[in-house]
Amino acid sequence: MLSFKSMDSMVKAIEDGSVSGTEDIEYYRKIVRENEALFKLLRFLEKTNPCEQRYYLYKRVIIISYIMSWEFFKIGKKHCIRGRFRVIGLPVSLPNPGYLIANEDEETRSSIERIIKEAADSLKGITIVLNADKDISDGRLAPSNFVFYNRFQNFEEYLSALRSSYRRKIKNTLKRGRELRFIRLEKGRFTQEHYDLYLSVCNRTKMVFRILPFDFFRDWYGEIFEVRDGQNRLLAMIQLLDVEKDLYFLYVGFKEDHDEDRQTSGINNIDLYFNLLLFIIRYGIEKGYNRIVFGQTSEESKSKVGCVQELKYVYISSSNPLVRFFFRIFPRFYSFEPYSIVHNVFK
């Protein structure tokens, strides 16, 4: 398995044909051509969110990985026990798997479970395969992804397709958010005030895998929208990205309900969040996206605006036999539960 410390070094080796000992160079070249937008993001993340990224070439598959540090136990206020492990996945809030296959390579696709497990098992330490599209570990689940499949020409058509109870609730939510203004930020206009909104959400979230640095948002090349109320007070921000003709909702920031500006703005966090989701749907419809990927949090809210749940899978391996034994006897230690409620949103 060939390893590279940067995206550029890997791509150069593939394009130059200097990858020694492999007969699969054309498959790797196809993967590079088919994933230009994702590779651009990965290069950006190397600069703004360095986390010991490593890229591997193995059996016609490009594998993306990074190091994560996780707090297992707290000892008092200042001390904790942390662990480090390698994740086969994307070092950003995208639900995509951390491996790429050429679009027409069905032979490799049919064997991907075995290939990825072999790759993970060969790495030193603990390795977590996150967000696999196929079951590679006896049904062990990562958090589900929620996707909006767009079949509408405009936002009004979307509203008309809703069942009456959902349409009524959504229209009332939009009415309560009628004074909200969504303003696209130009590059470099992201401020500490916007960043504090993101940090506020991180501080209130039970599970945060990684807090991204300020530079990640300030230098962002995709879309960031700020949300202001009728008195021009900043209430929220959302971050979007086009990846291979799909629209992705990455990160969000907004204040707590008990914040003074929130209390006087006339809209609570539930209504605000639904207005953010509905803005993204409206934006995606107007821009002609077929898929809007909303990610792996807030499953109830996203389901109620018409998103479909898609299962994601996880696999954990370790070069330590004691760790392997632990995960064998506690198989559900690292498995999430899918969202169990079905919302019949559309007619």
GURO-331603 format. One line per 2 residues: for each residue x, y, z of C-alpha. Coordinates in steps of 0.2 Angstrom, whole numbers, plus 5000, padded with zeros to 4 digits. Example, Ala and Ser with C-alpha at 12.3 -4.5 7.8 and 13.67 -1.06 7.14 Angstrom:
BEGIN
5062:4978:5039 ~ 5068:4995:5036
***
This chain:
BEGIN
5000:5000:5000 ~ 5008:5016:4994
5007:5031:5006 ~ 5008:5050:5003
5009:5065:5015 ~ 5001:5077:5003
4987:5077:4990 ~ 4999:5086:4978
5013:5073:4980 ~ 5000:5059:4977
4993:5067:4961 ~ 5010:5071:4954
5015:5053:4956 ~ 4999:5047:4948
5000:5059:4933 ~ 5019:5056:4930
5017:5037:4931 ~ 5030:5037:4944
5020:5026:4955 ~ 5031:5010:4955
5025:4993:4957 ~ 5007:4996:4952
4998:4991:4936 ~ 4982:5001:4941
4989:5018:4936 ~ 4975:5022:4924
4961:5018:4937 ~ 4970:5031:4949
4971:5044:4935 ~ 4952:5042:4932
4949:5044:4950 ~ 4959:5061:4950
4949:5067:4935 ~ 4932:5062:4942
4935:5071:4959 ~ 4943:5088:4955
4931:5097:4967 ~ 4935:5085:4981
4953:5086:4979 ~ 4953:5105:4979
4944:5104:4996 ~ 4957:5091:5002
4971:5103:4997 ~ 4962:5117:5006
4961:5107:5022 ~ 4979:5103:5022
4983:5121:5024 ~ 4968:5127:5035
4965:5111:5045 ~ 4981:5101:5046
4979:5084:5055 ~ 4992:5073:5049
4983:5068:5033 ~ 4989:5053:5024
4983:5046:5007 ~ 4985:5028:5001
4984:5019:4985 ~ 4978:5002:4987
4970:4990:4974 ~ 4963:5003:4963
4956:5013:4978 ~ 4962:5030:4984
4961:5031:5003 ~ 4960:5047:5013
4964:5048:5031 ~ 4969:5059:5045
4973:5058:5064 ~ 4960:5062:5077
4963:5065:5095 ~ 4948:5060:5106
4944:5064:5125 ~ 4939:5048:5133
4938:5052:5151 ~ 4939:5069:5161
4949:5069:5178 ~ 4943:5085:5186
4942:5101:5177 ~ 4960:5102:5169
4965:5084:5166 ~ 4958:5071:5154
4964:5055:5146 ~ 4965:5057:5127
4968:5044:5113 ~ 4974:5046:5095
4968:5036:5081 ~ 4968:5036:5062
4952:5039:5053 ~ 4949:5034:5035
4937:5048:5031 ~ 4936:5066:5026
4944:5079:5039 ~ 4928:5090:5037
4910:5089:5040 ~ 4905:5079:5025
4897:5062:5026 ~ 4906:5055:5011
4917:5039:5014 ~ 4936:5041:5014
4939:5031:4999 ~ 4937:5034:4980
4934:5022:4966 ~ 4934:5025:4948
4916:5028:4942 ~ 4915:5013:4930
4926:5001:4940 ~ 4912:4989:4946
4925:4975:4949 ~ 4933:4985:4963
4917:4992:4969 ~ 4910:4975:4972
4925:4971:4983 ~ 4926:4987:4992
4922:4980:5009 ~ 4936:4968:5009
4948:4980:5002 ~ 4945:4994:5015
4945:4981:5029 ~ 4962:4975:5023
4969:4993:5022 ~ 4963:4997:5039
4970:4981:5047 ~ 4987:4984:5039
4989:5001:5048 ~ 4997:5003:5065
4987:5008:5080 ~ 4968:5011:5080
4960:5014:5063 ~ 4942:5019:5061
4934:5018:5044 ~ 4920:5031:5045
4905:5034:5034 ~ 4906:5019:5023
4892:5017:5011 ~ 4891:4998:5013
4890:4987:5028 ~ 4908:4982:5032
4906:4978:5050 ~ 4891:4967:5054
4879:4982:5054 ~ 4889:4994:5065
4882:5011:5060 ~ 4890:5029:5059
4878:5043:5061 ~ 4865:5043:5047
4867:5056:5033 ~ 4851:5066:5027
4849:5071:5009 ~ 4836:5081:5000
4832:5075:4983 ~ 4826:5089:4973
4813:5086:4960 ~ 4806:5104:4960
4807:5119:4948 ~ 4805:5132:4961
4802:5134:4980 ~ 4783:5136:4978
4782:5120:4969 ~ 4791:5112:4984
4779:5120:4996 ~ 4764:5114:4986
4771:5096:4986 ~ 4770:5095:5005
4756:5087:5015 ~ 4745:5100:5022
4751:5098:5040 ~ 4769:5100:5036
4765:5114:5023 ~ 4756:5124:5037
4770:5122:5049 ~ 4783:5127:5037
4773:5142:5031 ~ 4771:5148:5049
4790:5145:5052 ~ 4794:5156:5037
4782:5169:5043 ~ 4790:5170:5059
4807:5172:5050 ~ 4801:5185:5037
4812:5198:5044 ~ 4828:5187:5042
4840:5193:5029 ~ 4853:5180:5021
4868:5189:5015 ~ 4882:5181:5006
4899:5185:5013 ~ 4913:5189:5001
4930:5181:5004 ~ 4939:5188:5018
4924:5196:5026 ~ 4922:5182:5039
4925:5189:5056 ~ 4927:5184:5074
4909:5188:5077 ~ 4904:5175:5064
4917:5162:5071 ~ 4909:5165:5089
4893:5159:5082 ~ 4901:5143:5076
4910:5140:5093 ~ 4893:5143:5102
4886:5128:5093 ~ 4901:5117:5096
4901:5121:5115 ~ 4882:5116:5115
4885:5100:5105 ~ 4887:5083:5114
4899:5076:5101 ~ 4911:5087:5092
4925:5077:5082 ~ 4935:5093:5078
4934:5112:5081 ~ 4940:5120:5065
4951:5135:5066 ~ 4946:5153:5061
4957:5152:5046 ~ 4946:5138:5039
4931:5150:5038 ~ 4941:5166:5034
4949:5158:5018 ~ 4934:5148:5013
4932:5147:4994 ~ 4914:5141:4994
4898:5150:5001 ~ 4895:5157:5018
4879:5167:5022 ~ 4877:5177:5037
4859:5179:5044 ~ 4853:5196:5051
4837:5201:5059 ~ 4826:5217:5055
4838:5227:5067 ~ 4853:5221:5057
4859:5210:5072 ~ 4870:5195:5067
4860:5179:5072 ~ 4868:5165:5062
4880:5159:5049 ~ 4879:5144:5037
4893:5137:5026 ~ 4889:5128:5009
4900:5120:4996 ~ 4897:5113:4978
4906:5096:4977 ~ 4904:5087:4960
4887:5095:4957 ~ 4880:5091:4974
4876:5105:4987 ~ 4883:5102:5004
4878:5110:5020 ~ 4894:5110:5031
4894:5120:5046 ~ 4882:5132:5055
4883:5145:5069 ~ 4870:5153:5080
4867:5160:5097 ~ 4859:5152:5112
4841:5156:5115 ~ 4845:5165:5131
4856:5177:5122 ~ 4850:5195:5123
4849:5198:5104 ~ 4840:5182:5102
4827:5186:5115 ~ 4823:5203:5107
4824:5197:5089 ~ 4807:5189:5090
4813:5171:5084 ~ 4818:5156:5094
4832:5144:5089 ~ 4820:5131:5083
4812:5143:5071 ~ 4829:5150:5066
4836:5133:5062 ~ 4821:5128:5052
4823:5145:5042 ~ 4841:5140:5039
4836:5123:5032 ~ 4822:5131:5021
4834:5144:5014 ~ 4846:5130:5009
4832:5121:5001 ~ 4827:5136:4992
4845:5141:4987 ~ 4848:5123:4980
4832:5123:4970 ~ 4835:5139:4962
4853:5134:4958 ~ 4847:5118:4950
4855:5105:4962 ~ 4848:5088:4961
4855:5083:4978 ~ 4857:5094:4994
4867:5084:5007 ~ 4862:5090:5024
4874:5080:5034 ~ 4873:5069:5050
4865:5080:5063 ~ 4848:5086:5068
4839:5071:5060 ~ 4822:5076:5066
4822:5094:5059 ~ 4830:5088:5042
4817:5074:5040 ~ 4803:5086:5043
4808:5097:5028 ~ 4809:5082:5017
4826:5074:5018 ~ 4829:5056:5016
4839:5046:5029 ~ 4854:5036:5021
4863:5024:5033 ~ 4882:5025:5035
4893:5012:5042 ~ 4909:5011:5053
4923:4999:5056 ~ 4936:4999:5069
4953:4990:5068 ~ 4969:4990:5078
4986:4982:5078 ~ 4984:4979:5097
4976:4962:5100 ~ 4969:4968:5117
4960:4982:5108 ~ 4954:4971:5095
4947:4959:5108 ~ 4938:4973:5117
4929:4978:5101 ~ 4924:4960:5098
4916:4958:5115 ~ 4908:4975:5115
4902:4977:5096 ~ 4889:4990:5100
4902:5001:5109 ~ 4904:5012:5093
4888:5009:5084 ~ 4875:5023:5082
4856:5021:5081 ~ 4847:5026:5065
4833:5039:5066 ~ 4817:5028:5069
4803:5040:5065 ~ 4796:5041:5047
4789:5058:5042 ~ 4778:5057:5027
4782:5075:5022 ~ 4776:5074:5004
4759:5070:4996
***
